Amino acid sequence: MSEEILINVTPRETRVGVVENGMLQEVHVERASRRGYVGNVYKGRVQRVMPGMQAVFVDIGLERAAFLHASDILRPPLPVAEGAEPVPHGNGNGNGHVPSISELVHEGQEIVVQVVKDPIGTKGARLSTHLSIPSRYLVLLPHAKTLGISARIEEEPERQRLKDVLTPLIGENPLGYIVRTNAEGQTAESLAFDVTYLGKVWRVVQENIVKAKVGERVYEELSLPLRSLRDMLNDDIEKVRVDSRETFEKVVKFVHKFMPHLDDRVEHYNGERPIFDLYGVEDEIQRALKKEVPLKSGGYLIVDQTEAMTTIDVNTGGYVGTRNLEETVYRTNLEAAQAAARQLRLRNLGGIIIIDFIDMVDEEHRRQVLRMLEKGLARDHAKTTVYPMSALGLVEMTRKRTTESLERQLCEPCPACGGRGTVKTSETVTYEIFREITRAVRQFNTEKLLVMASPKVVGRILEEESAAVAELEEFISKSIRFQAEEHYSQEQFDVVLL
């Protein structure tokens, strides 16, 4: 499989695209005015304790106070008898007792926290006091004396090898580590470099914590280009193309320091055509902002993102198949499963996701469609959990969300419909105007009325409703004048008393 990473840099915006076999799979956007906060560590102050929610709001210097739940607060080990092994507190996920939030923190308390979810919609950032600092192959857990290995490294001999390599490197170090998927097959030298690097970073963070004031950042996550390479650059990536000379030089230094064997994969793109145009990425981004996703077979998906969840509806559309209905539905669902997995990555959709496949009678067909979905999600860097297909053909799944979706980053609610996706018809607005006129003349004494509305509404009133206007004028014994306003939206109107 051919896989490339494209980095497009402009003065105020950086975008990273992941292209597999010539098709865009992921796109990440970072703007100078709104850099993400995930991974950043702050010194905060508890603003408000809410016992009913087992949570607190913390001031970390952002526009909105951030949210910290009791289960995300680090607690000291439980006291033990002399000579016994210390037993840590549970983490609030069913592994132990969670004390009341009032026992853990109090208003005005200074607290060091890390952002685990960016502010999304009207919600503030989500925080944790379980700090973690990632490097290329490891994640440092400063407050947990543990050595964990990513579940995606499945071969037991490799898992044991990594433990054998890292155990002496860590030694009596009181810090904990998680071995990332990228570490599979890496040498002892590479892992030792990461252990040393993370130790230095943590010492700097500790110094910053001592000096920092409330609301100040004590550790900042890498910029988007470097973060993307740290998390995604591996032997499968054929090329990393960067269209900015300055960013290219930073990328080269970063790759040389952390992954010297991949030095030759990075190149500077200086072609005349914009790099995203060359690979058709701009067109793909535009298509990813639409609700409808066409399938090659003639079917299509409808992707609908709401506050609570995202729904994906599968339709056969113009595809009639060649054999029978069950085979037509099966083929459409197979293609839809592949397309849905890609759309989740491309649109960066997270939280609860419901995929409504077309009903299938054959149990084996249902299993194959589910397998196809899981196969499509296997290359997704975000954690996903897929549940069995229900009797109605619905597949419930979750995808870990840390940042806003592509649509929420690039778009805002439509000013005409307020984000509903529909506007009232000109007929509906016409009758609202008539009711408003009747209401106005009952309340106020006036001789004439002026109605200002959009050209489409005024045109309809003067043409199709002229008889109704005449009847209304006779009923209220007032004259009514209509005036078209180009800048009015279809639902907007004013009834003015003259």
C-alpha positions in Angstrom: 0.0 0.0 0.0 1.3 3.4 -1.0 1.0 5.9 1.8 2.2 9.5 1.9 2.0 12.4 4.4 1.4 15.9 2.9 2.1 19.0 4.9 0.7 22.3 3.6 1.8 25.5 5.5 0.5 29.0 5.1 1.1 32.0 7.5 -2.0 31.4 9.6 -2.9 27.8 8.9 -1.2 24.4 8.8 -2.8 21.3 7.3 -1.7 17.7 7.2 -3.2 15.1 4.8 -2.6 11.4 4.9 -3.0 9.8 1.4 -3.3 6.1 0.9 -3.1 4.7 -2.7 -3.9 8.2 -4.0 -7.0 8.7 -1.8 -7.2 11.1 1.1 -7.8 9.2 4.4 -7.2 11.9 7.1 -6.9 15.6 7.2 -5.8 17.7 10.3 -6.0 21.5 10.5 -4.3 23.8 13.0 -4.8 27.6 12.9 -2.6 30.2 14.5 -5.6 31.8 16.1 -7.0 28.5 17.5 -4.3 26.0 18.3 -5.5 22.9 20.0 -4.9 22.3 23.7 -4.8 18.5 23.9 -1.7 17.3 25.6 -0.8 20.7 27.1 -0.2 20.8 30.9 -1.3 23.8 33.0 -1.1 25.0 36.5 -4.8 25.6 37.3 -7.0 26.7 40.2 -10.2 25.0 41.3 -13.1 27.5 40.7 -16.2 25.5 41.6 -16.8 22.1 43.2 -20.0 20.3 42.2 -20.6 17.3 44.5 -23.7 16.3 42.5 -21.6 15.8 39.4 -18.5 14.5 41.2 -16.6 17.1 39.3 -15.0 20.5 39.5 -14.4 23.5 37.1 -10.8 24.5 36.9 -9.4 27.9 35.6 -6.4 27.1 33.4 -6.3 30.5 31.6 -8.7 29.6 28.7 -11.8 31.4 27.7 -14.1 28.8 29.4 -13.4 27.0 32.7 -12.3 23.4 32.1 -14.0 20.3 33.5 -12.3 17.7 35.8 -14.1 14.6 37.0 -13.3 12.8 40.2 -12.3 9.7 38.3 -9.6 11.7 36.5 -8.0 13.0 39.7 -4.8 11.3 40.9 -5.0 9.9 44.4 -2.2 8.8 46.7 -1.8 5.0 47.5 -4.0 3.6 50.2 -2.1 3.2 53.6 -0.8 -0.4 54.1 0.7 -2.4 56.9 4.5 -2.2 57.4 6.3 -4.4 54.9 3.3 -4.9 52.6 3.1 -3.8 49.0 1.3 -0.4 48.5 -2.1 -0.7 46.8 -3.2 2.2 44.6 -6.6 3.7 44.7 -9.1 2.7 42.0 -9.4 5.0 39.1 -13.2 5.4 39.2 -13.9 3.0 36.3 -15.0 0.1 38.4 -11.5 -0.8 39.7 -11.9 0.7 43.2 -13.8 3.2 45.4 -14.0 6.8 44.2 -14.0 9.2 47.2 -16.3 12.2 47.1 -15.0 15.1 45.0 -15.0 17.2 48.2 -12.5 14.9 49.8 -10.2 15.2 46.8 -10.1 18.9 46.1 -11.4 22.2 47.4 -12.2 25.6 45.9 -9.2 27.8 45.4 -6.8 24.8 45.4 -3.9 25.0 42.8 -3.7 21.9 40.7 -1.5 20.6 37.8 -3.7 19.3 35.0 -3.5 18.1 31.4 -6.0 18.7 28.7 -7.4 15.4 27.3 -10.2 16.9 25.2 -10.3 20.3 23.5 -13.3 22.6 24.1 -16.0 21.2 21.8 -19.2 23.2 21.0 -20.3 24.8 24.2 -18.3 22.5 26.5 -15.0 23.5 28.0 -11.9 21.4 27.8 -11.8 18.1 29.6 -8.9 17.6 32.1 -7.0 14.9 33.9 -4.3 15.0 36.7 -3.0 11.7 35.3 -0.2 13.3 33.3 1.2 11.6 30.2 4.0 12.9 27.9 4.5 11.0 24.6 7.7 10.5 22.6 8.2 8.5 19.5 8.0 5.0 21.0 7.0 5.6 24.6 4.5 7.5 26.8 5.8 8.8 30.1 3.4 8.4 33.1 5.1 10.5 35.8 2.8 9.4 38.6 2.5 5.7 37.8 5.2 3.2 38.4 4.2 0.8 35.7 5.4 -0.6 32.4 2.5 -1.3 29.9 2.6 -2.4 26.3 0.2 -1.3 23.6 -2.5 -4.0 22.9 -1.9 -3.5 19.2 1.5 -5.3 19.6 0.0 -8.7 19.5 2.9 -11.1 19.2 3.8 -12.4 22.6 7.6 -12.9 21.8 7.8 -9.2 20.8 5.9 -8.1 23.9 8.4 -10.0 26.0 11.4 -8.6 24.1 10.2 -5.1 24.7 9.8 -5.8 28.4 13.2 -7.3 28.6 14.8 -4.3 26.8 13.0 -1.6 28.9 13.1 -3.1 32.4 16.9 -2.5 32.8 16.6 0.9 31.1 14.0 2.1 33.5 15.7 0.4 36.5 14.7 2.1 39.8 13.2 5.0 38.0 10.0 6.0 39.8 8.3 7.0 36.5 6.0 4.8 34.5 5.9 4.1 30.8 3.6 2.7 28.1 5.2 1.2 25.0 3.5 2.6 21.9 2.6 0.6 18.8 5.5 2.3 16.9 8.0 0.6 19.2 7.4 -2.8 17.6 10.7 -4.1 16.2 12.7 -1.1 17.4 16.3 -1.5 18.8 17.4 -1.1 22.4 19.3 2.1 21.4 16.1 3.7 20.0 14.2 2.9 23.2 17.0 4.0 25.4 17.1 7.4 23.6 13.4 7.9 24.3 13.7 7.0 28.0 16.5 9.6 28.3 14.6 12.2 26.2 11.4 11.8 28.3 13.4 12.1 31.6 14.8 15.4 30.4 11.4 16.7 29.4 9.9 15.7 32.8 12.7 17.5 34.7 11.9 20.7 32.7 8.2 20.3 33.4 8.8 20.0 37.1 10.9 23.2 37.1 8.2 25.0 35.2 5.5 23.8 37.6 7.4 25.4 40.5 7.9 28.7 38.7 4.5 28.9 37.0 1.5 31.1 38.1 -2.1 29.9 37.9 -3.3 29.8 34.3 0.2 29.3 32.8 1.2 26.5 30.6 4.0 24.3 31.9 4.3 21.9 29.0 3.2 22.4 25.4 2.4 19.6 22.9 4.3 19.7 19.6 3.0 21.6 16.6 0.8 19.8 14.1 3.5 18.8 11.6 5.9 17.4 14.2 3.0 15.8 16.2 1.8 14.1 13.0 5.2 12.7 12.2 5.8 11.5 15.7 2.5 9.6 15.7 2.2 8.5 12.1 5.6 8.3 10.4 6.7 4.6 10.1 8.2 2.3 7.5 4.9 2.1 5.6 5.1 5.8 4.8 6.8 6.2 1.4 7.1 10.0 1.4 6.6 13.1 3.6 6.2 16.2 1.4 6.4 19.6 2.9 5.6 22.8 0.9 7.3 25.3 3.3 11.1 25.6 3.5 11.0 26.7 7.1 8.8 23.9 8.2 10.7 21.4 6.1 13.9 22.3 7.9 12.2 21.8 11.3 10.8 18.5 10.1 14.2 17.3 8.9 15.8 18.1 12.3 13.0 16.3 14.1 13.1 13.2 12.0 16.9 13.1 12.1 16.8 13.3 15.9 14.0 10.7 16.5 13.9 8.5 13.5 17.2 8.8 11.6 16.5 5.7 9.5 13.6 7.6 7.8 15.6 10.7 6.9 15.3 9.9 3.2 11.5 9.9 3.3 11.2 13.7 3.8 11.4 16.0 0.9 10.6 19.7 0.2 7.9 20.3 -2.4 8.4 23.4 -4.4 6.2 22.8 -7.4 4.1 25.6 -8.9 0.8 23.8 -8.2 -0.3 23.9 -4.6 0.5 20.5 -3.0 -3.1 19.8 -2.0 -4.3 20.5 -5.5 -1.8 18.2 -7.0 -3.2 15.2 -5.0 -6.8 16.3 -5.2 -7.0 16.9 -1.5 -8.9 20.2 -1.8 -11.7 18.6 -3.7 -11.8 15.7 -1.1 -12.1 18.2 1.7 -15.0 20.0 0.0 -16.7 16.6 -0.5 -16.2 15.7 3.2 -18.2 18.8 4.2 -21.3 17.4 2.3 -23.9 15.2 3.9 -24.1 12.8 0.9 -21.3 10.4 0.1 -21.7 8.7 -3.3 -20.7 5.0 -3.7 -19.2 3.6 -6.9 -22.1 1.1 -7.2 -24.6 3.9 -7.4 -25.7 3.8 -3.7 -24.8 6.5 -1.2 -24.4 7.4 2.4 -26.0 10.2 4.3 -23.8 11.4 7.2 -25.6 13.4 9.8 -23.7 14.9 12.8 -25.7 16.0 15.8 -24.9 17.1 19.3 -25.5 13.6 20.8 -24.2 11.3 18.0 -23.4 10.9 14.4 -25.6 8.8 12.2 -24.7 7.2 8.8 -27.6 6.0 6.7 -26.9 3.5 3.8 -29.0 3.7 0.6 -29.0 1.6 -2.6 -29.8 4.6 -4.7 -29.5 3.8 -8.4 -27.9 0.4 -7.8 -30.2 -2.4 -8.9 -27.7 -5.3 -8.9 -27.5 -8.2 -11.4 -28.8 -11.2 -9.4 -31.4 -10.6 -6.6 -32.3 -8.2 -3.9 -30.3 -9.8 -1.1 -27.2 -9.8 -3.3 -27.7 -6.2 -4.2 -28.1 -5.2 -0.6 -25.1 -7.2 0.5 -22.8 -5.6 -2.2 -24.0 -2.1 -1.3 -23.5 -2.7 2.4 -20.0 -4.1 1.8 -19.0 -1.0 -0.1 -20.8 1.3 2.5 -18.8 -0.3 5.4 -15.5 0.5 3.7 -16.7 4.0 2.8 -18.1 4.7 6.3 -14.7 3.7 7.9 -13.0 6.2 5.7 -15.4 9.0 6.3 -15.0 8.6 10.1 -11.3 9.2 9.7 -11.6 11.9 7.1 -14.2 13.9 8.9 -12.7 13.2 12.3 -16.0 12.1 13.7 -16.1 10.9 17.3 -18.3 9.9 20.2 -21.3 7.6 19.6 -21.8 6.6 15.9 -24.8 4.7 14.5 -24.5 3.1 11.1 -27.9 2.1 9.6 -27.1 -0.6 7.0 -29.8 -1.9 4.7 -31.5 -4.9 6.2 -30.0 -8.3 5.3 -31.6 -11.7 5.8 -28.4 -13.8 5.5 -26.5 -14.1 8.8 -23.2 -14.7 7.0 -23.7 -11.5 5.0 -24.2 -9.5 8.2 -21.0 -11.0 9.6 -19.1 -10.1 6.5 -20.3 -6.5 6.5 -19.2 -6.1 10.1 -15.8 -7.6 9.3 -15.4 -5.2 6.4 -16.2 -2.3 8.7 -13.7 -3.5 11.3 -11.0 -4.1 8.6 -11.6 -0.5 7.4 -11.1 0.8 10.9 -8.0 -1.2 11.6 -5.7 1.6 10.1 -7.5 4.3 12.2 -5.2 5.9 14.7 -8.1 6.8 17.0 -9.4 4.1 19.3 -12.7 2.6 18.0 -15.1 0.0 19.5 -17.6 -1.7 17.3 -20.6 -3.6 18.7 -22.6 -6.5 17.0 -25.2 -5.6 14.4 -28.7 -5.3 15.8 -31.8 -7.0 14.5 -32.7 -3.8 12.7 -29.3 -3.7 10.8 -27.9 -1.0 13.1 -24.2 -1.0 14.1 -23.4 1.0 17.2 -19.8 2.0 17.7 -17.7 4.6 19.4 -14.6 6.5 18.2 -12.4 8.4 20.6 -12.7 12.1 20.0 -10.2 14.6 21.3 -10.7 17.5 18.8 -13.6 19.0 16.9 -14.7 17.3 13.7 -13.6 18.6 10.3 -17.0 20.2 9.7 -17.0 22.0 13.1 -13.5 23.3 12.5 -14.1 24.6 9.0 -17.8 25.6 9.2 -20.3 27.5 11.3 -24.1 27.3 11.5 -26.0 28.7 8.5 -27.1 32.3 9.3 -30.3 31.7 7.3 -31.5 28.6 9.1 -29.6 28.8 12.3 -28.0 25.4 11.8 -31.4 23.6 11.4 -30.6 22.6 7.8 -34.1 23.9 6.6 -35.8 27.3 6.3 -39.5 28.1 6.4 -41.2 28.2 3.0 -42.2 31.6 1.6 -45.8 30.4 2.0 -45.3 29.8 5.8 -43.6 33.2 6.2 -46.5 34.9 4.2 -49.1 33.6 6.7 -46.9 34.6 9.6 -46.9 38.1 8.2 -50.7 38.1 7.9 -51.0 37.0 11.5 -48.5 39.7 12.7 -50.5 42.4 10.8 -53.7 41.3 12.6 -52.0 41.3 15.9 -50.4 44.7 15.4 -53.6 46.6 14.4 -55.4 45.2 17.5 -52.7 46.5 19.8 -51.8 49.8 18.2 -53.8 52.6 16.4 -52.3 53.3 13.0 -53.6 54.3 9.5 -51.0 52.4 7.3 -48.7 49.5 7.6 -45.4 48.8 5.8 -44.2 45.2 5.6 -40.5 44.6 4.8 -39.5 41.1 3.8 -37.3 39.1 1.4 -37.9 39.6 -2.4 -39.2 36.0 -2.7 -41.8 36.4 0.1 -42.9 39.8 -1.2 -43.1 38.5 -4.8 -45.3 35.6 -3.6 -47.6 38.0 -1.6 -48.1 40.4 -4.5 -48.7 37.6 -7.1 -50.3 34.6 -5.5 -51.8 36.2 -2.4 -53.0 39.5 -3.8 -56.7 38.5 -3.2 -55.9 37.6 0.4 -54.1 41.0 0.9 -57.2 42.8 -0.4 -59.4 40.9 2.0 -57.1 41.6 4.9 -57.0 45.3 4.1 -60.8 45.4 4.0 -61.0 43.4 7.3 -58.6 45.7 9.3 -59.7 48.9 7.4 -56.0 49.8 6.8 -53.8 50.0 3.8 -50.7 47.7 3.6 -47.6 48.4 1.5 -45.0 45.7 0.8 -41.3 46.4 0.3 -38.7 43.9 -0.8 -35.4 44.0 1.1 -32.5 42.2 -0.6 -30.5 41.7 2.6 -33.4 40.0 4.4 -33.3 36.2 4.8 -36.4 34.2 3.7 -37.7 34.0 7.3 -37.0 37.6 8.2 -39.7 40.3 8.1 -40.8 43.5 9.8 -44.2 45.0 10.2 -43.9 48.8 10.6 -46.7 51.0 11.8 -46.9 54.3 9.8 
